[in-house]
Amino acid sequence: MTSAMIADPTMPWLATALDCRAAQIEFKALFPHLQGVTQAHLVRHKPGRRALIAYHLETSTGNIQILGKIRAKGTDRNSYHCQRALWEKAFGDRLGNHFAVPEPLGVVEPWRMWLQRHVPGEPLTALLPTDRGLPLMAKVAALSHKIHCHPVPTTRQHTLADELRILGDCLQIFAQQQPQWQSLVLDFLRHSEQLGKTLEKLSLPTTTIHRDFYADQILVDGDRLWLVDLDLYCLGNPAVDLGNFIAHITEQSLRTYGNPVTLANRERALKVAFCQHHPGDSQPMGEAIDIYTTLTLLRHIAISARIPERRPNIPLLIDLCSDRLGHIP
């Protein structure tokens, strides 16, 4: 990959970060036994925002793989410290720990990068439609519950107002780009406000949440689930995580099979298993999960508009959301 192919004025050091010799110089202080950086390749790049680089390191104690996470606007020290605290407190890859996060390894300030150890496993997204998908739902519920019950300090918060504002911004941009849906989008936004009022009445406790919890963020490694990408970790309603996860299953089912209920047994199993961790408020928790599922599916309309291969599914998503809201266009 040439420098021109990865040019990004917001991250002018990106090409340097992909140079093995430059990486070896930057990493030497973090890895005293480092002998060389043998590979560096760009895994993901969102111009103007983020980049993810995979490195292969040779050390005197063995070879390791690490990931470097770059944020254009500045090193995401908050995510680094939260993940390190989680790894040290309850999510380290200790023997017998079935739920873990990758070990954070340090910060490379000149590149606005922090490093974490690469972890093995199969993406849960690929396993969901298989025979392994359904039995894994109870473990996913337990993983999310553990995140909610083992907090580390964070100043970030995701409120109901934030959820509705983000949804409103997404749908309004969609309506501007697709004016034929404008009237329906306005109806969706009105219904969303009503759902927000219902959520307020449920009065569920605030916990720490992943906030971007869905199958792509989980790697299945034998009996262990690795939870990755905690960049949005914050305080919020625990139903946000479950609603987000279930909505992604629904969208995956719709996109893969043309039917939103093909994987519905996975959704039910996950919801039931999670609510069992909340015996005192399982009914309001279940209701909140359903509402956040609907809100996330509404947001998927706008997400699908940004991804060319998903655009053909927009009418199906709109029909699904209309049904869930009790409004059929």
N, C-alpha and C positions, 0 to 999 in steps of 0.2 A: 504494500500500500504506500503510495507516494505522499509527500507532504501536502501537495496540492489537493489530493483527494480528501484530506482530513482538515483542511484549512478552516479555522474557526476564530474570528477576531476576538471573541470573548474568552477564548482559551488559547492564546498564542503559543503556549508552552506544550501543547498537546503532542506535536510531532517529536519534541525533545523527550517527553515522557514515554514515547514508544521506542526510543533508542536504548538498546540494552546497555551500552557503555555508560550513558548518562544515568540510567536507572541504577546501575551498580554503584556509582558514586553517591547517589542520594540515599540508597538503602544501607550503605555500609554501617552507619551509626546505629541503625535499628537491628541489624543482623550481624553481630560480631564474627560469626563463623562463615560469613558469605564469601564464596570463592568466585562466583560469576552469575550474571543474569543471562540465561541462554535463549529465552524467548520472551517476546512482548507483543501481544496483539490486541486490537481494539474489539471488544465484545459488543458494546453499545455506544451510540453517540447521538445525543439530542442536541443539535447545534444551539448554542446560546444558553444551554442549561446544564447538561450533565454528560459525563463519559465514564465508561467502565473499561478498564484494561486488565487483562490476565497476564501474569508474569510467571515464568519458571525459573526457580533459583537453585543453584548448586551451592551447597554448604559442606563444611567438613564433617557435619553430623548427618548428612543425607539431603536429598533433593526435596523441595517443597514447591507447592503452587500457591500463589496468593492473588488477590484481586485488589486493584487500586480504584477507588471511587472518587471521581473529580466532580466538583460543583463550581460552575463558572463564577457565581457571585461571591464565592468565598468558601474556605474549608468548613465542612459541616461538622464542627466540633461537637455540637449537641448530640447528633446521632452517634458519633463515635463514643462519647462518654456514656450515653445511655446503653449502647450495646455492650460496652466493656463492663458496666455495672451489672447488667443482666447476666453476662457470661460468668462473672465472678460470683454472683449471688445464687443463682439457681439454674442457669442455662448453659453451664460449661459442659464440655464433652467428656464428662467423667464416666467411669464404668457404671453402667446401669441407668444412666440418665437418658430417658427415652425422648426427651424434648430439649433441644439445644439450639443455640445460635452460634454462628461462626466466631472464632476468636479474633477480636480486633488486635492489630499488631503495631500500630503506630501511625504517626501523621507525617506527611511530606509537605510542609507548608509552601515551598516555592511553587508547587504544582496544585495547590488547593486540594490535596488528595489525602484520604486516609486509607489504610490497608487493613484487609482481613484475610484470614486463612481460607483457602478454597476448600469446600466440603463436598463429599461425594453424594450421590443419590439420583433417583429418577424423579423428574417433575411430577407432582401429583396431578397436574392437568392431563398428562398422558395416561395416568392410571385410572382416572375417574370413570371412564366408560367401560373399563375391564372388570373382570370378576373381583379384582382386588379393591375396586373403588368403594363399594358399599361397606365392607368391614372396616375400612380406614376412617369412616366418618366419626366413629366414637373416639378415636385417637385425636382427630382434628378438633373435636369439641373439647377434649381434655387439654390439648395444647393451648387453645384460646383461653380457656378458664385459667390456666397457669399464668398466662401473660397478665390476665386481669387481677390475679391474686398475689403476684410477686412484683409490686411496683418498685421502680427506681425514680428518684426525683426528676421531674421535668417541668419546665415552665410553659410548655406548649399545651394548648387546650383546643378541643374541637367541640363546639357547642351545636345545639340544634339550629341556632341562627346561622352558624357557619355552613352547616349542611344545606340549608334552604337557599342561602346566598350563592353557594357554588353551583347548586342545581339550577337556580334561576339564571345565572350568568351563562351556563352551558346551553340551556334551552333557548335563551334569547339569541345567542350567536347562531344556533342552528336555525331558528326561525328567520333570521335575517338572510341566511344563505339559502334557505328552502322556504320561500314565502308561501308556497301552497299549503304548508302545515301551520302557518302562523296562528290561525284561529284555534286550532286544536291545542297548540302549545300553550296559549293563554288559559285554556280550560285546565290543562295539566298543572299549570302553576297555581291556579286557584285551588285545585284539589290538594296539591302539595301543602299549601298553607293550612288547610283543614286537617290534614294528617299531622302536621306539626302541632296543632292545638291538642290533638288526641295524645300525642307523645308527651306533651307537657303534663297532662293529667296522670300519666302512668307513674311519674316520680321515681324512676329507677336510679340507683346510686351511680355516682361517677367513679370510674376506675381508670387505670392505665389501659390503653388499647393500642393495637397495632395500627389501625386506621386504613391499611391497604391490604386487608386480610383476604386472600383468595388463593386458589390452588397453585398458581404460578409461584407463589412465595414459599412453597413448601417442597422440600426434597425428601423423598422416602429412601432411607438408607437402612435396609433390614428392618429391625424393630425401632429404629430411631427416626424421628421427624426433625429435620433441620428447618428452622424458620429464618428466612433471609429478608433482606431489604427492610430494615426497621426505620427508614428515613422519616416516616410520618408519625412515629411513636409519640403518644401524647395522652392527656387526660380526656375522657369522653364517656359516652354511654356504651357499655359493652355490647349492646344489641347492634351497634354500628358494624362491628367486626363480623357478626354472624349474618346480618342482612346483606352485607357486601359480598360475603363468601357465597351465600345461596344465590344471589342475583347473578354472580359470575357463572355458577353452574347452569342456571336457566339460560343465560346467553350462550354458553358453550353448547348446550343441548340444541337450542334454536339454530345456531350457526352450523352445527355439525350434522344434525338430523332433520332440520326443518320443522322441528316439533319441540316446543318448550317443556314438555313433560316427560320426555324420554328418560331423563335422569332424575325424575322427581323423587324416586325412592331414596336417592342419596341426600336430597334436600331434607326430606322428612326425618331420615335417620340422624342427620347432623343436628337439626333443631331439637328433636326429642332428647338426644344425648346431652346437648348443652343445657337444656332446661332442667335436666336431672341434677345438674350442679347447682341449681337455684330452687330448691324445693319450696322455700318460703314465698317466692314471687314468680313461680313458673308461668302463671297465667299472664301477668303483665309483661314478663320478659318475652313470651311467645308472641304477644301482640306487637310489641315493639320491634321484634325481629321481622315480622311480616311487613310492618310499615317501612322499615329501613330497606328491606328487599325491594319494595315498590319504588322508593326514592332512587335507589341505585339503578334499577332497570330504566327509569326515566332518564337518568344520566347517561346510560348506555346508548340511548338514541343519538345524543351528541357525539359520544365517543365513536360510534359506528360511522358517523358522517366524516370523521377525520381519517378513517382507515379505509382505503379504496376497496379492499376485498370484503369488507363488512357492509358496505353501503347497500347492496341488494337486500339485506335483512331488515332495513329500517322500517318498511311497511309492516312486517311481521312484528317487530318490536313495538311499534305504535299500536297495533291491534291488541297485543298482549297487555300493554300498559292501560289501554282503554278499558279492557275487560276487568283488570284488577281495580281500577278506579270506579267501576260501575258506570262508565261512560263510553258508549260505542258511537264512533263518528258516523 
